Amino acid sequence: CSKMGKRSRQRQKNQTGWGAGYADIVKENKLFEHYYKEQGLVPDGEFEQFMEALREPLPATIRITGYKSHAKEILHCLKEKYFKDIQELEIDGQKIEAPQALSWYPDEQAWHTNMSRKIIRKSPLLEKFHQFLVSETESGNISRQEAVSMIPPLLLKIEPHHKILDMCAAPGSKTAQLIEMLHSDMDVPFPEGFVIANDVDNKRCYLLVHQAKRLNSPCIMVVNHDASCIPTLQIDSDGKKDILFYDRILCDVPCSGDGTMRKNIDVWKKWTTSNSLHLHGLQLRIAVRGVEQLAVGGRMVYSTCSLNPIEDEAVIAALLEKSEGALELADCSADLPGLKWMPGVTSWKLMTKEGQWFSDWSEVPSSRHTQIRPTMFPPKDPEKLASMHLERCMRILPHHQNTGGFFVAVLEKKSLMPWNKRYPKVGKQAEEAPKGASLTQEATAKQDGVCGPPPLKKMRLFGYKEDPFVFLTEDDPVFTTIQSFYDLSPGFPKLNVLTRTHEGKKRHLYMVSKELRNVLLNNSERMKVINTGVKVWSRNSDGEEFGCAFRLAQEGIYTLQPYIRSRIIRVSVEDIKVLLTQENPFLSKLEDDAHAQAKKLGMGSIVLKYIPNPNNPAEPQCPIQLCGWRGKTSIRAFVPRNERFHYLRMLGVEVFRDKQGLGQKRRDGDKEGKEEVADEVEKEEEGAAENEEDLDLENANENGSSEPKTDSACLNTLKTNVTFTSVIFNNCKEMKETNKNHQNHLIITLRNMLLYHT
C-alpha cells in the first residue's frame, strides 16, 4: 500500500509539473509585470533586472545578537574558524562564495550567503558551519532574519529608556532586535525601557514567546490583541493614574507580501491587485491606532514587505492628511549609509483585478465604492502633496542589493492628534472602553470617509487566563531563606519578583522590570498577557536541607547575579572547559584558586563567574556567568545544551554533531573521554535542551555522593552502545523494505535500551 500510494502521488506531481518541487513552478505573472511597469517604481532600463532578481532564490542572512557583550567573540569565531576556510574551499571544481557582511548594518553584525543545502551536504566544513549556525540560533546568539527585515528597528533609534510597542510582532525577529537594543549596556540588568510585543493571532504569539525567551530579558511582554483596536493602557505616575504613551512604535502591518516572492513562491500565482485593495483599510486603521498611542516627540516606523503604493504611500499620505500637521515624515537618508533605496513616489494609479485603471476617486463608479476608498489615491492639492514629503519614504528593490522587496517610512509626532485636541476627554473614554480604539477616533474616521476600527471584541476567557501573574510582597516567606542563602544586596527589587500561581507551592520565580510591573498591575483586566518575565529561581525539592529550596536558573543569571553577594566561584577558562565537558567532576579537577573558593562553600546552588583578563587577548574578552551546583566532593554546571556548546566554542573547543545526530563530538586534543555521551543521548530523546533547568537534582550528585556516577568503565560501555545503535540505524536506512516509521521505532527502542543501562 505504501509503495502504491507513493507512485500515485508521484504521477500527480508529474501531471501538474511539480515533480521537482518549487524549482518547476513557473515564476511568471503577467498582471504583476503589467501593474508595476505602469506604476513606474523601477528606474528606467532596470525592469528586466528587477524581474530576474525576483526569480532568483533569496540569500540566507544571519544577524549576530548585538546586546550581549560576547557578540564580538561570536563575530571573531565566525571570521577566524569558518569564513577564512570557506574562502579557500572548492566543491566540484567551483570556488565557494564566502559569506559577506551587509554593508549598511553596523559593526559587521549581519551577514548573507548564497550557499545552498545541496552544497552544504557535500562538505564537512560547511556542515560544521551549518551546525554552528543552528546551535547558536537556538541559544539566541545568532538570529536568522531576512536582510530588509532588519531595517525598521535600526531606524527607530532605540535607547535603553524607551517604552516600545511592536504592534504586529509575530514571528518576532524584529522584536528580538528591539530587545537587544534595550540591553545595549549589559551592566544594567533592568533598563528603564521595555517592549510590549503584540499579535492578533493567539498561536503566533507563542512564536514571539519562543523568540523572546532566547534573549532572557525581564523587559519584554507578549500580548494578544487586534492591533487596530489595541487597548489604551494605564500606569501609575507619582501616585496618579496616567495614560501610557510609547516613545517608539513599530508598525509592521499585514500586507500582500509581493516583496517576498523570492522566498514565498506561492505569491507568483496568487498575486492580484485586489489583495492590496482589501488590506489598505486595515493597514490605515492600525497606523492610526499606532500614532494615537505614540508620545509627542516619539517616532513610529511604518513598514510592509509589499512594493504596492496602495499599501505604502497611500497609507502614509492618508495618515499625514488626517493628522493635520501633528505628524511629519522624518528624513532618514543619512541613517543607514550603504543601503540602496528608492525614494517614495508622489503619484500612482489603482487597478482592479480585471485590469481596469483608476487615477482619481472621481473616476470610480458607485458600485465599487465599497472596495475602493478615497484614501487609496494621492492627494489632489499639489501644495499639500509637496508638504507631505513622500519622497522621504524608502522603497528597497530586490535587484539593487540582492534582497527582498520592502517599504519603510519613519513618522515623528510633533503634537497631539487633532481628534485628541477636539475631545479632551479622550483619556477618560479610553479608560471606559479599553478594549477598542477611542470613540473619537471612530467618529473622526467616519467623518473623513475612512473605515473606522472593527467593533469591540468580546474578551475571551481561556488560554491566556490559565496562568495568572502574581507578584510577591517584600515580606513573602520565600525570601527568608533566599535572602540569607544568596546574601542578596539591599537594592534587590523584591517587588519585581512574580510567580504563575495563586495557590500551592511556587515552582518557579520570575522577574520583570519595575516599569513592566507597573503596566501589569494597572492593566490586568485590559490586557491579554501571554508571557512576561525571565525565570530566575526554580524549586528544588531537596534543596531545603542545603539551606534554600530554590536554585538559580541559567535564563535569569545575567539579570540576577549583580544582586548576589555569596555563592559565587570565580573560575578560569580551563575551569569552564572542565565544567562544560565533564558530567560531575571532582572539586580537585578545578584549578587551585577555584578549588579553594569551592571548598569554603557549603552544598547547593552556585554562580560560576568568569571575568576576562584584558592582558590576555587569547582568552575570551567577555564575562561568562553559569549556574552550577556544589556537591559534597564534586561540582556541576547546569547549562542548557546549546549554551554549553556556545561557551565551549568561545573557549576554542570545537563541538559538532556526528552524522547520525546521536551526540556531540569535541576536538580539542583532550582524549580523556569527556564527551558525556549518555547525557547527550538522554537530552536528544527527551527534548530537554531548553528545559535543563527542570532536571531532577537528585540525579546530579548534589546530595553528597562522594563519587561521580559515570566512571571510565561505564563511559566505555555507553560509547559501545551508542556505536552499536548507530550501526543498526545506518543498516535500517539501507533496507528498502523498511519505511521511515520502522526506522524511527527501532532507533527509539535502542535509545531507550541505552538509557535503561545508564
N, C-alpha and C positions, 0 to 999 in steps of 0.2 A: 504493500500500500504506500509505504514511504517513497519508494522509487517511482511508482506511477504518478503520485502527486507531484513529485519534483519535475518529471518530464512534462506534465500538464502545465505547470507554472512556466516552464521554460518556453513551451510553444506559445503561451500567451504573451510572454515578453518579446519573442521574436516577431509575433504578428503586429505588436504595437511599436516595434522599433526600439524597445528599451532593453534589448538583450545585454548590452554592455553597461547598463546603468545610466547615470546622468550624462556621461560623455556623448550619448547618442541623442540627447534631447536637442532639437533644433532651436538654436538661440536666435530666433527671429520674431519680430513683432512689428508689422508694417505700420500699425496705428501708432505705436510708440515712436517710431522713427519720424513719421509724418508730423506728429504733435510737437516733438522737440525741435525739429527743423524750423517749423513755423514760429516757435517761441523765440528763437534766436539767442538761446542761453549759451550756446557753444560758439567760441570765436570762429570767424571765417576761416575756411580751409581745414578745420580741425574735426569736423563732424565724423569723418570716417575713422580717425584715430579714437575718438570718443566711443564709437560703437565697437571697435575692435577691443578696446580696453574692457568694456563691459562683458565681452565674451570670454575673456581670459580669467582663470581662477584667481581668487584673491590671495595675496601672500599672507602667510601666518605672521602675526605680530604679537610680541610679548612686552610687558611692562614690568620693570623691577619696582616693587613697592617702595616708595620713597620715604615713608615716615619712620621706618626702623633704621636705627643707627648703623646696622650692618648692610645697608643697601650697597655701599661701596665695596664691601667684601664680596657680595654676590657678583657685582659687575667685574671685579678683579678675577673671580673664579671663572666666570664666563669667558673673559678675554684670554686668560692665560691657559686654561685647561681645555677649552673647546674651540674657540674661534680661530686660534692660531693654527691648530692642527687641521681644521676644516678647510682653511685656505689652501693647504697643500694637498688636499685629498682629491683623488681621481677615481671615478666609478665608470666602468665600461668605456674607458678611454676619454671620458669627458671630465673636465675640471669642475668641481662643485662650487657654486656661488656661495661665498661665505655670508653670514648674516650681516646686515648693515644697520647702523644706528639711524633713527629718524632724525633728520637734520634740525627739525623745529622743536623737538621735545627736549626740555632742559636736562643737562648733566648726563647725557647719554643713557637715560633711564628707560628708553623704549627702542626696540629692535624689530626688524622684519626679515623674513627669509622665504625663499621660494622652494625650499626642499619639500618634495612630495613623500607620502608614506612609502611608495614603492622604492624610492632611493634610500630612505632610512633603513628599510629592511635589508638592503644589500651591504651595509657597512656596520661593523661592530662599533666603530667610533660614533657614528651618527645614532645608533641605537642607544648608546650610553648617554649621548646628548639629549635624546628624546626622553629617556628615563629621568634624567636630571630635571628637565622642564616639568614633567608630570609630577615628580615628587615635590619640587619647590612650589608648584602651583597649589598642591593640596595643603602644604604647610603655610600658605599665604605669603610667601616671599616673592613670588612671580605671579603675574596675572595675565591670562590670555585675553587679549582685548583688541578689537579692530582699531586701526590707527585713528580714523576720523572720530571714533567714539571718545578718544582721549581729549579732544579739543574743548568741549564745553566746560569741564571742571577747571581747566587751565585759565580760561577766560573769566571765570568767576572771581579769580584773585582771592582765594580763601586765606583768612588769618585765623589763628587759634581761638580768638574770642567770638567768632561769628556764629550766629544761630542760623542754621541752614535747613531748608526744606527741599527735598527731592520729590517732586510731585508724582512722577510716573517712573518709579525707580527700577523695577524688575527688568532684567535678572540681576543687576547690581554692580556691574563693572565700574560705572561712573560713580556710584555710591561709595565704592571702595576707595576711589581716588579722593573723594571729598573727606573721608575719614583720615586718610593718610595725611592730607594737608593740615587737618586739625592738629595732628600729632607730630608736626614738623620738629618740635623740640621734645625729644624723648625724656628730658629731665623733668618735664611737667606731666605727672601722672593723670591729672584731671584738668584738661584745658577748659576754659570758661565756655567755649562754644560747644555745639552739639549738632548732630544730623538727625532729622526725622525723615525716614525713608518711607514713602507711601506707594502702594499699588492697589488698583481696584480688584485684581484677581487674587482671591484668598490663597490659592495653590501657589501662584507665582511669588507670593510674599515669602514663602519658605525658601525660595531661591535666594532672596535677599538675606534671610537669616543665615543661610549657609555662607554667603559671601562675607557678611559682617563678622561671623564667628571666627573666620580665618584671621581677622585682624585684631581680635581680642581687645576691643575698645569699650570703655564704660560710657562712651558719649554717643551711642547710636541707638535709635529706637525705630522699630519697624511697625508700621500701622497699615490698616486695610480700609481704604475709603475710595469713593469715586472722586477723582481729582477735581472734577468740575464743580463739586459742592463739598469740598473738604472742610471740616468744621473749623470755626474760629476758636482758638484755644485761649485759656486764661492762665495768668501766672500771678504769684504774689510779688508785689514790688513795694518795699518799705511798708509792709503791713496792709497794703491795699490791693484789691483785685485790679489787674490791668490786662489789656489785650496783648497777646503775643504776636509781635511783628518780626519777620525774619530779615536778617541782614543780607542773606543770599538765597536765591531760589533757582533751582534747576528745573526747567520746564521742557523736558524731552518728550514731546507728545506722541500719541499713537499716530501712525502715518501709513501711507500706501506702500512705502518701502522700496520705491523703484531705484533708489541709490544702492540697494543691496543685491542687485541682480548677479553680481559676481559670486556671491555665496549662497543666495536663495534662488536656486534655479527655477523654481515654480513661478516666480514673478514674470518670467518671459511669456508664459502662455496665459497667465491670469490677469496681466496688466490691462486696465481700461481706464478711460478718463473719469468714469463715474465713481471710481474709488475715492479720488480726491474731493469730488463734489459731496460725497456722503460724510467725509471726515472734517471738512472745513468748519462746520458749525461747532463740533465737539472741540476741535483744536482751539477755536476762539474762546469758547467758554472756559476751558482750562486755563488759557493765558490770562483771561480777565480775572479769574479767581486767584491766580498767582499774584498779579500786581496788586490786588486788593490786600493781600496779606504781607506784601513787601513793605519794609520800613522806609520812610523817607530818607533818601541818601543811599538806599540799598541798590543792589544790582541783581537783575534776573536775566538768565540766558535762556532763550527760546531756541530749540533745535529740532530738526527732523532728519531722518535718513531718506528723504524724498527730495527730488530736484524740481518738483512741480510748484510754480509760483502761486497756485491756488492754495497750497498748504503752507507756503513760505511767506513771500512778500505780501500776499493778500491779507493774511492773518496779522502781520506786523502793522500794515497800513491801517487796518480796521481798529486795531488796539490803540495806535497813536491818535487816530481821529477821535475815538471815544474818550481818550484821556484829557483832551483839550489842553495840552501843554504840560500835563503832570508827568509825562514820560518822555524820554529822549533816547534816541539810538546812540550808543557810545561808539567812538571811533577806535577800533582795535587793530588798525593796520600795522602798528608797530609792536604789538604784544607778542606775536609768535614769529620772530624772524626766521626765514627759511621755509615757512608754509606758503604754498601757492594756492591762491583762491581768486575767484571771480567776484567782482562787486555785485550787489543786488541790483535787480532791474526795476525800472520805473513804469514799464508798460508790458502788458501781457494780455493774452486772449483766453477765452474759455471755449472748450469744445465738448460736445456731448458724445456719448459712446457711438452714436450713429454717424458722427463726423460733421455735425453742424457747428459752425463757429459763431460766437457772440463776442463783440468788442465792448459792449456797453449794456448796462442794465435795461436801458430803454428798448433794446432790441429783443429782449426776452419775452416770449408770449406768456400770457397769464397762466396758461395751462402748465407751465414749467416753473412757476414761482415757488412751488413747494420744494423743488430740488435745487434751484439756482437762487442765490441770495445777493442783494446789492453789495455786500461786503466782499464778494469774490472778485470785484472789478477794481481797477486802480481809481484813486480819487480823480474827479474831473477837473477841479481847480488846480491850474498849473503852479500857483504860488504855494498852495497848501501842500501839494505833492513835493515841491522843491524843499520846503521847510522840514519835511519828514526825513530827508537824507537817507533814503532807502539804499543808496549805494554803499552805505556802511554795513549792510548785511554781507555775509560771507557765504559763497557757494563753492564747495570743493568738487571738482570734476575728476573722475577716475583716471583719465589718461595723463593728468599733469604730474602726479607723484605716485602712480601705481597704488591707488587706494580705492575705497568705495566712494559713492557719491554722498554728499552731506550738505546741510544748510544750517547756519547758526547766526543768531542776532543777539546782541547784548543791549539790554534796556536798563536805563538808570531812572530812578524815581526822584523827581525834583520836588514834588508836593503831593498832598492828598489827592486821591482820585476825585473827580468832580462830584460824583454822587455821594461821596463821603462828606464833602463840604456842604452839599444841599441838605443832607439829612444828618445832622449832628448826633442823632441817637443811634447811629449805625452800630456802635459798640453794644448798646443795650439789646438791639434787635438780634445781633449776632449771638448774644448770650441766651436769648429766649429761643432761638432756632439754631442750635449749634450744629445740627446735622446737615444743614444746607447752606447755600450761599446767602448773603444778606438779602432781605426783601427789596431793598433799594436797588441792588444790582439787577434783580429780576425785572423790576419795574422799568428801570432805565433801558435795559436790553430790549424790552418790548417797544418802548417809545422809539428807539433807534432802528427798529425793524430787524433786530438780531434775535435769533432763537435764544430764549433765556435758559437757565440751568434746568436740568430734569427735575421732576417733582421729588420731594423729600422721600427718602427711602426708609423703610422700617428697619430699625437696628436688629440684626439677628442675634440671638442669644445662645449660640453654640460655637464650638470650636475655640475661638479666641477667649471665651469666658471661662473655659475649664480650669485654667491655671491663673489664680489671682496674683497680683504683685503686692506683697505685704512687707512694708518697711519695719525694721526693728527699732525699738526705742533704745535710748542710751543705757538704761538700766536692765536691758534684757539679760536673763541669766546666762545666755550663750556666751556673752562677752567676759564673764568672770574668769573662766579658765583660759580663753583665747588671749585675753589681755596679759595675764601673768606668764603664760607659756611662751608667747612670742615677744613679750615686752613691747607692746605697741606704743608708739610715741604719743604724747598728749594731743598732737594735731590730727590723729586718725579720725576721719569723719564717720563715726558710728551710725549716724542718721542716714548715711548713704547706702547702708547695707540692707538688702532685701532678701526675702525668700519667696517661694512659689506656693505656699500652703498656709491656710489659717489654722489647721488642726494637725495634731500628731507631731512627731519629731521632724525637725528641719534637716533635710538630707543634704541640700546644697545651699551655700550662701553666695549671693551675687552683689556686685557693687555698680552703682551708676554715679554720674557726676551730680554735683549739687543742683545744677540748672535743670537736668533731666528729672531729678527728684521733684523739683518744683512743678514741672509740667505734669508728671504722673499724678501727683497728689491733688492737683486742681482740675483734672480733666478725666477722671476715671469713668464718668458716665458719657463723656463726649467722644472718646476715642475707642477704636477697636485696636488695642495693642496686641501685636503678635509676639514680639520679643523685645527685650532690652536687657542691658546689664552684662557684665562679664563675671564668670564664675571665679571666686577667689578661695573658697574653702569647701571641702567635701567631708561628710561624716565618715569616720572610721569606727566601726562597731567595737573594735578592741583598743581604740586609742586612749580611752579614759584611763586605763591602767598605766599609761605613759605620761599622763598629765593633761591631755587635751583630746576631746572627742572629734576634733576637726583637723584634718591635714590640709596642706596647701595644694592648690590646683595650678597646674602649669599655665592654663589660659590667662589667669589673672596675676601671674607672678610679677610682671613688669609694673602693673598698677599697684600692687600691694607692697612690694619689697621696700620702697622708700620709707614705709611706716614701721617696718620690722627692725628691732634692735638686738634681738638674740636669735639663736638657732641658725646662724649664718656661718658657713665654712668657705673661706677664700681658697680657691683652687687654681691650679696651673693648667696649661694646655695638656700636659701629659696626664694630669689627674682626670680631665674631662674625657680624654681618649679611653682611659681605663673604665670610667663610669658608664660610657655610652657603648662600649663593646663587650663588657663582661656583665653577666647577669647579676651576680651578687658578690662582688669582690670583697676580700677581707680588708679591714682598715689598713693593714700593713702594706697593701698594694698602692696606697696613696703616697705621694712624696712626703718628706719629713714634716714640712710646715702644715700641710692639710691634715696629716695624720695626728699631729699634736693637737690641732684645733678640735678634731672629731673626738678624740679621747676625753676632752673636757665636757662634751655634751652628753646628756642622757639620751635614751632611746626615743624615737619619734620623728616627726616631720621636720625637715631642714631645708634651708636655702643653700644651694651651691653657686657661688658667685665668682666669676672670672672678671678681673679688672685688667684691661690691656696695658702693656708696658710700651710707652712711646719710644723708648730707647731700643726696642727690639722689633723693627718693622717686619721681620719674617713671621711673627705671630699675628693673629687677628687683632685688628685695632678697633674692635667694638666690644662693649661689655656683653657678657653672657650670664644669664640667670636661669638656673634649673631647679625644679623641685626634686627633693630626694627624701630618703628615709634612712635614719641611722639605727641599725640593729645592734645586737649585743656585741658582735665581733665583725660585722660586715656593714656595708653601705650600699645604697642603690639609688639610681636616678629614675624618677617617674616622669618620663617624657614620651609623648606620642611618637609613633614610629617615624613619620615623615620629618618631624622636627629633629629627631635623633640623627637621621641621615643628613639633614641640613647642617647641623652643627659639626658633624664629622667632616663634611666636605669643606666647611670653613676652616677646619683644622688641618686640612691637607690629606685626609683619608678618603680614598676613592671607594664608594659603595655603589653597587648596581645589582639589578635583579638578573638571575640566570634565565635561560631560555624557557624553562617550564614555569617560572614565576613562583617557585617553591621556596623562597627565601632570598636572602641577600648575601652577596659575597663582598669581602673587603680586601683591598690590595694595598697594604702599606708596608709590606715586608715582614709583618709580625706573624709567625707561624705557631703561636701558642694555642690556637683553637678558640678564638674569642668571638666567634660568629653568632652565638645564641640561636642556633638553627631551630631548636624546638620552639623557642619563644616566638620566632617569626612565623613558623607554620601555624601556630595556635592563633596568632593575630589574623593571618590570612583567612583561616577557616571561620573565625567568629566575627570578623569585620570590626575588630577592636582598635583599629588605627586611631580613630578620633575619640575613642571612649576609654583611653587607657587610664583616665583618672578614676574610673569605676572598678578597676581591678581589685579583687579581694586581697587585702593586705596580709591576710593570714598566710598566703602563699608566697609572700615576698621576703621571708626570713626576718621580719621585724619583731617577731615575738620572742626573740632571744636565741634562736638556733645558732649554735656555735660553728656549724659547717655549712658552706654553700650547698644547695641542693643538686647542682649539676657538676659532678666531678668529671674527670677526664674520661674515665671508662664509659660512663653513661653518655657523655657527649659523642664518643666514637660510635656507640650503638645507634644513637639518634641519627648521626650522619649516614650510617649504613642504611637505615630505614628510609631516609629521605631519598638516597640514591636509588634504592630498590623501587620506591614509589614512582620516581621519575622515569626509570627504565620501562616499567609496565605502562605508564601513561603514554610514552612515546610509541610503544608497540600498539597500543589501542588506536592511536592516530593513524597507524599504517594499515589497520584492518578495515577494509572497505565495508565489511558486513556490520561493523559496529557503528551505530549512529552516535551523534553528539551526546544525547541523553545518557546512553550507556557509558560513554567515556566519563561524563561528569559524575555519574553514580559511583563508578569504580574508584575514581580518584578521591572522592569524598570519603568513601568507605576506608580506603587505605590511609588517608589522613587521620581519620578517627582512630584507626588502629594505632597509629603513631602517637597521637595524643594520649591514648589509653596507657601506652607503655611509659610515657613521661610521668 
